[in-house]
Amino acid sequence: TSSHTRVGILNNPSSKIKEDNTAIARGILTAFLIQNKSNLKSFLSKLTKEETAKSLAAGTKIAKFIIPGMDGDTFEKKYNTLGLDIIKTHQMFCQEVLKLLPGQMAVMSNGR
C-alpha cells in the first residue's frame, strides 16, 4: 500500500533441501532477482496458490506459471542455474542468526 514498503524473503525449510522440494522457493527468489514490480506481484500471487504448489509437486514445470509480460527465457535460465546454495545460506541465517527453528516462520521489520 506504500511506495516506501520493501519486501524480502528468507527461506527456512524444515526438510532436507533438494531440487524437487524447492521449486516455489527458487521461483520466488528468481522472480525477485529479475522481474519488475508489477510482474513480480502478479507472479508471486500465482506462484503462492495452493493449486500451484500441488501442480509443481506433481511434476509440472515452473515455466507453465510464467505470466504475460515476463521474460520467460530469462526467468527459466536464471531459475535453472540458481542452485540450492542460496536456500542453504538463508536457512543458516534463519537458524544461526535469527535463532529460528527449522521451518519456523517470522516477520522481520526494519521500518523508519
RAVENKA-V625040 format. One line per field, one symbol per residue. ss: DSSP state (2 for helix, 1 for strand, 0 for the rest). phi: phi as a letter, one per 30 degrees, with the letter a starting at -180 (. if undefined). burial: 1 if it has 9 or more other ideal C-beta (glycine too) atoms within 8 Angstrom, else 0. A space follows every 10 residues. Layout:
ss: ???
phi: ???
burial: ???
This chain:
ss: 0000000000 0000000022 2022222222 2222002222 2222222002 2222222000 0222200000 0222222222 2000222222 2222222000 0000000000 00
phi: .bdccbbbbb cbdccddbed cbeddddddd dddbcdeddd dddddddcde ddddddddjd ddedcdcejd dddddddded cdicedddde ddddddcdid deidcaccbb dd
burial: 0000000000 1110001000 1111111111 1101100011 0111011100 0110110000 0100111001 0000110110 0101011101 1011100101 0100000000 00
